[in-house]
Amino acid sequence: MPEAPELVSELKRVLSQVIRGKPEAIDLLLVGVFSGGHVLVEDVPGVGKTTLAKAFARALELEFARVQFTPDLLPSDILGTHTLNPREGTLAFQRGPVFTNVLLADEINRASPRTQSALLEAMSEVQVTVDGATMSLPDPFIVLATQNPVDFQGTYPLPEAQLDRFVLRLAVGYPSEEDELGMLFDRQERDPLAAVKPVAGREAFLAMIAKARQVHVEPRVARYIRALVQRTRDHDDIALGVSPRGTLVLFRACQARAMIQGRSFVTPDDAQALASPVLGHRILPTERAKYGGRSAASILNEIVSAVPVPS
């Protein structure tokens, strides 16, 4: 089993071969999954969201399933359903795509609230309930969801309870001229995704999650993390602040970031760097702030600048 620094380095190398020039997005993805949670990728179509998810699953030899979310998608299309065996006269459960390690929920905000609520149990409890029977999901179970931030026709906004289940939200963004030209020639004869080879397996991935939980956090740094969260609850421009679950998620994300950077301890810099990706989708600005052109990111930047940093 490879050591943590070697595995992280190899994962970054493999993912950067299919998503050129996006080290920040790759780092955030690794922070999210090594925190043991789910990741929401919000960006325009065609920037590599699906490719990034597939490459990640292949690099770690994890089972992968993709579901294209549409308004007519039913909970049974994700969870599975009981079917009748006419020869034996018995019911057999046919598992849905949710029974996997990495589930790509493509355009998750196009599904109805009923379908999203079925996925919510899977994300929060790592289990599903079908016809009164509860079944556990594979370990690990990770949802990599995508949504288009521009086209809102035929979409259902994700409820706050479901957004709160994502460790962080990230955007891939457009490539630079050099990276986009390189992409053209990379794909001239074949897709780089086909060349992705596993760098580790499921056990190594689970070991990395456990290792991230062991990263040391000084009490003063933990108080700083909590102070950032508390300020979101007291801020005049925020109608809904971060929940205690959000505090825990930021704590674990900081541990994962420290591990990825080869450190055995968390610093205030980790909390500052992750404040917007981790907390941005967990706060709800007031109507006054929205009409004033203030975004969640700008409010969080103000909070980070205002909260005293421990020495």
C-alpha positions as CSV (number, residue, x, y, z in Angstrom):
1,M,0.0,0.0,0.0
2,P,1.6,3.4,-1.0
3,E,2.3,6.0,1.6
4,A,0.1,9.1,1.8
5,P,2.4,11.6,0.1
6,E,3.1,9.1,-2.7
7,L,-0.6,8.3,-3.2
8,V,-1.6,12.0,-3.2
9,S,1.2,12.8,-5.7
10,E,0.2,10.0,-8.0
11,L,-3.5,10.9,-7.9
12,K,-2.7,14.5,-8.8
13,R,-0.5,13.4,-11.6
14,V,-3.1,11.1,-13.1
15,L,-6.0,13.6,-12.7
16,S,-3.9,16.4,-14.2
17,Q,-3.4,14.3,-17.3
18,V,-7.1,14.4,-18.1
19,I,-7.9,17.9,-16.6
20,R,-5.1,20.2,-17.7
21,G,-4.2,23.3,-15.8
22,K,-6.7,22.9,-12.9
23,P,-4.6,22.0,-9.8
24,E,-6.9,24.0,-7.5
25,A,-10.0,22.0,-8.6
26,I,-8.1,18.7,-8.3
27,D,-6.9,19.7,-4.8
28,L,-10.5,20.6,-3.7
29,L,-11.8,17.3,-5.1
30,L,-9.2,15.4,-3.0
31,V,-10.0,17.4,0.1
32,G,-13.7,16.6,-0.3
33,V,-13.3,12.8,-0.8
34,F,-10.5,12.4,1.8
35,S,-12.9,14.1,4.2
36,G,-15.1,11.2,3.7
37,G,-17.9,13.2,2.1
38,H,-19.5,14.2,-1.2
39,V,-18.6,17.0,-3.6
40,L,-20.8,19.3,-5.7
41,V,-19.2,20.5,-9.0
42,E,-21.0,23.6,-10.2
43,D,-19.9,24.8,-13.7
44,V,-21.0,25.3,-17.3
45,P,-21.2,22.2,-19.6
46,G,-18.1,20.9,-21.3
47,V,-15.3,21.9,-18.8
48,G,-14.6,18.3,-17.7
49,K,-16.8,17.7,-14.7
50,T,-17.8,14.2,-15.8
51,T,-14.2,13.4,-17.0
52,L,-12.8,14.4,-13.6
53,A,-15.2,12.0,-11.8
54,K,-14.5,9.1,-14.1
55,A,-10.7,9.6,-13.8
56,F,-10.9,9.7,-10.0
57,A,-12.9,6.4,-9.8
58,R,-10.5,4.7,-12.3
59,A,-7.4,5.9,-10.5
60,L,-8.6,4.2,-7.3
61,E,-10.3,1.2,-8.8
62,L,-13.6,2.2,-7.3
63,E,-16.9,1.0,-8.7
64,F,-18.5,3.9,-10.8
65,A,-22.0,4.6,-11.9
66,R,-23.5,7.6,-13.6
67,V,-27.1,8.8,-13.5
68,Q,-28.4,11.6,-15.8
69,F,-30.9,13.4,-13.6
70,T,-34.1,14.5,-15.4
71,P,-37.5,15.8,-14.3
72,D,-39.1,12.4,-14.9
73,L,-36.5,10.4,-12.9
74,L,-38.1,8.3,-10.2
75,P,-36.6,7.2,-6.9
76,S,-36.7,3.6,-8.0
77,D,-34.5,4.6,-11.0
78,I,-31.7,5.4,-8.5
79,L,-32.4,3.0,-5.6
80,G,-33.7,0.0,-7.4
81,T,-36.9,-1.9,-7.2
82,H,-38.5,-5.3,-6.6
83,T,-39.3,-7.3,-9.7
84,L,-41.4,-10.5,-10.0
85,N,-39.9,-13.7,-11.1
86,P,-42.8,-15.3,-12.9
87,R,-41.3,-18.8,-13.0
88,E,-40.7,-19.0,-9.2
89,G,-43.4,-16.5,-8.2
90,T,-41.1,-14.6,-6.0
91,L,-39.9,-11.0,-5.7
92,A,-36.3,-10.2,-6.2
93,F,-34.6,-6.8,-5.5
94,Q,-32.8,-5.3,-8.5
95,R,-30.2,-2.9,-7.2
96,G,-30.1,0.6,-8.7
97,P,-27.0,2.6,-9.6
98,V,-26.7,4.0,-6.1
99,F,-25.1,0.7,-5.0
100,T,-21.6,1.7,-6.0
101,N,-18.6,3.5,-4.7
102,V,-18.6,6.6,-6.8
103,L,-22.0,7.9,-8.0
104,L,-21.9,10.7,-10.6
105,A,-25.2,12.5,-10.2
106,D,-25.2,14.5,-13.5
107,E,-27.2,17.8,-13.4
108,I,-28.6,16.8,-10.0
109,N,-30.9,19.9,-9.8
110,R,-33.0,18.7,-12.7
111,A,-34.6,15.9,-10.7
112,S,-37.8,16.4,-8.8
113,P,-37.7,16.9,-5.0
114,R,-39.1,13.4,-4.5
115,T,-36.1,11.9,-6.2
116,Q,-33.6,14.2,-4.5
117,S,-35.1,13.2,-1.1
118,A,-34.4,9.5,-1.9
119,L,-30.8,10.4,-2.7
120,L,-30.6,12.4,0.6
121,E,-30.9,9.3,2.7
122,A,-28.1,7.7,0.8
123,M,-25.8,10.7,1.2
124,S,-26.5,11.2,4.9
125,E,-26.9,7.7,6.2
126,V,-25.0,5.6,3.6
127,Q,-28.1,3.4,3.3
128,V,-31.4,3.3,1.3
129,T,-34.9,2.2,2.3
130,V,-37.0,0.4,-0.3
131,D,-40.5,-0.9,0.5
132,G,-39.7,-0.7,4.2
133,A,-36.4,-2.6,4.0
134,T,-33.2,-0.8,4.8
135,M,-30.0,-1.7,2.9
136,S,-26.5,-0.5,3.5
137,L,-24.4,1.0,0.7
138,P,-20.9,0.0,-0.3
139,D,-18.0,1.5,1.6
140,P,-16.9,4.0,0.5
141,F,-19.9,5.7,-1.0
142,I,-19.2,9.1,-2.6
143,V,-21.6,11.3,-4.6
144,L,-20.0,13.6,-7.1
145,A,-22.8,15.8,-8.3
146,T,-22.8,18.4,-11.0
147,Q,-25.1,21.2,-11.8
148,N,-25.2,24.0,-14.4
149,P,-25.2,27.5,-12.7
150,V,-26.5,29.2,-15.8
151,D,-29.5,27.3,-17.2
152,F,-32.3,27.2,-14.6
153,Q,-35.1,26.2,-16.9
154,G,-36.6,22.9,-15.8
155,T,-34.5,22.7,-12.6
156,Y,-35.4,22.3,-8.9
157,P,-33.1,24.2,-6.5
158,L,-31.4,21.8,-4.1
159,P,-32.9,22.2,-0.6
160,E,-30.6,23.5,2.1
161,A,-30.7,20.1,3.9
162,Q,-29.2,18.4,0.8
163,L,-26.7,21.1,0.1
164,D,-25.5,20.6,3.7
165,R,-24.5,17.0,2.8
166,F,-21.8,18.1,0.4
167,V,-18.4,18.7,1.9
168,L,-17.6,21.5,-0.6
169,R,-18.6,23.1,-3.8
170,L,-16.1,23.7,-6.6
171,A,-15.9,25.0,-10.1
172,V,-13.5,23.7,-12.8
173,G,-13.5,26.9,-14.9
174,Y,-12.2,27.5,-18.5
175,P,-8.7,26.4,-19.3
176,S,-5.9,28.8,-20.3
177,E,-5.0,29.2,-23.9
178,E,-1.9,27.0,-23.5
179,D,-3.9,24.2,-21.7
180,E,-6.7,24.3,-24.1
181,L,-4.4,24.0,-27.1
182,G,-2.6,21.1,-25.3
183,M,-6.0,19.5,-24.8
184,L,-6.7,19.5,-28.5
185,F,-3.5,17.6,-29.3
186,D,-4.0,15.2,-26.3
187,R,-7.3,14.2,-27.8
188,Q,-6.2,14.1,-31.4
189,E,-5.9,10.3,-31.6
190,R,-7.4,9.1,-28.3
191,D,-9.1,10.1,-25.1
192,P,-6.6,10.5,-22.2
193,L,-9.2,9.0,-19.9
194,A,-8.6,5.6,-21.6
195,A,-5.0,5.7,-20.5
196,V,-5.8,6.3,-16.8
197,K,-4.3,3.4,-14.7
198,P,-5.0,2.6,-11.1
199,V,-2.5,4.1,-8.6
200,A,-4.1,2.4,-5.6
201,G,-7.2,0.5,-4.5
202,R,-10.2,0.7,-2.2
203,E,-8.3,-0.2,0.9
204,A,-5.7,2.4,0.3
205,F,-8.4,5.0,-0.2
206,L,-10.1,4.1,3.1
207,A,-6.8,4.2,4.8
208,M,-6.2,7.7,3.6
209,I,-9.6,8.9,5.0
210,A,-8.6,7.3,8.3
211,K,-5.2,9.0,8.2
212,A,-6.8,12.4,7.5
213,R,-8.9,12.0,10.7
214,Q,-5.6,11.6,12.7
215,V,-4.2,15.0,11.6
216,H,-3.5,17.1,14.7
217,V,-5.6,20.2,15.4
218,E,-4.6,22.6,18.1
219,P,-7.4,23.8,20.4
220,R,-6.8,27.4,19.4
221,V,-7.1,26.5,15.7
222,A,-10.3,24.6,16.4
223,R,-11.6,27.7,18.2
224,Y,-10.7,29.8,15.1
225,I,-12.7,27.4,12.9
226,R,-15.6,27.7,15.3
227,A,-15.3,31.5,15.4
228,L,-15.5,31.7,11.5
229,V,-18.7,29.6,11.7
230,Q,-20.2,31.6,14.5
231,R,-19.7,34.8,12.6
232,T,-21.9,33.5,9.8
233,R,-24.7,33.1,12.4
234,D,-24.3,36.7,13.7
235,H,-23.7,38.5,10.4
236,D,-26.3,41.1,9.3
237,D,-26.2,40.0,5.7
238,I,-26.8,36.3,6.4
239,A,-30.3,35.0,7.0
240,L,-29.2,31.4,7.6
241,G,-25.8,30.6,9.1
242,V,-23.7,27.5,9.1
243,S,-25.0,24.5,11.2
244,P,-22.9,22.5,13.6
245,R,-22.6,19.9,10.9
246,G,-20.9,22.6,8.8
247,T,-18.5,23.2,11.6
248,L,-17.5,19.5,11.7
249,V,-17.2,19.4,8.0
250,L,-14.9,22.4,7.9
251,F,-12.8,20.8,10.7
252,R,-12.4,17.5,8.7
253,A,-11.8,19.3,5.4
254,C,-8.9,21.2,7.1
255,Q,-7.5,17.9,8.3
256,A,-7.7,16.5,4.7
257,R,-6.1,19.6,3.2
258,A,-3.2,19.4,5.7
259,M,-2.7,15.7,4.9
260,I,-2.7,16.4,1.1
261,Q,-0.1,19.1,1.6
262,G,2.1,16.7,3.6
263,R,1.5,18.2,7.0
264,S,0.6,16.4,10.3
265,F,-1.2,19.5,11.7
266,V,-3.8,22.0,10.7
267,T,-3.1,25.7,10.4
268,P,-5.5,28.7,10.2
269,D,-4.5,29.0,6.6
270,D,-6.4,25.8,5.9
271,A,-9.6,27.2,7.3
272,Q,-9.1,30.5,5.4
273,A,-8.5,28.6,2.1
274,L,-11.5,26.4,2.6
275,A,-14.0,28.9,4.1
276,S,-15.6,29.7,0.7
277,P,-15.7,26.2,-0.8
278,V,-17.0,24.5,2.3
279,L,-19.2,27.2,3.8
280,G,-20.4,29.1,0.7
281,H,-23.3,26.7,-0.1
282,R,-24.3,26.5,3.6
283,I,-25.2,30.1,4.1
284,L,-28.2,32.0,2.8
285,P,-27.6,35.8,2.2
286,T,-30.5,38.1,3.1
287,E,-32.6,39.6,0.4
288,R,-31.1,43.0,1.1
289,A,-27.6,41.5,0.5
290,K,-28.7,39.8,-2.7
291,Y,-30.2,43.0,-4.1
292,G,-27.0,44.8,-3.1
293,G,-25.0,42.4,-5.3
294,R,-23.3,40.7,-2.3
295,S,-22.5,37.0,-2.9
296,A,-21.9,34.3,-0.3
297,A,-18.2,34.3,-1.3
298,S,-17.8,38.0,-0.8
299,I,-19.5,37.8,2.6
300,L,-17.2,34.9,3.7
301,N,-14.1,36.8,2.5
302,E,-15.2,39.7,4.7
303,I,-15.7,37.3,7.7
304,V,-12.2,35.7,7.1
305,S,-10.7,39.2,7.1
306,A,-12.5,40.2,10.3
307,V,-12.0,37.2,12.6
308,P,-8.7,37.4,14.5
309,V,-6.2,34.8,13.5
310,P,-4.5,32.9,16.4
311,S,-0.8,33.3,16.5
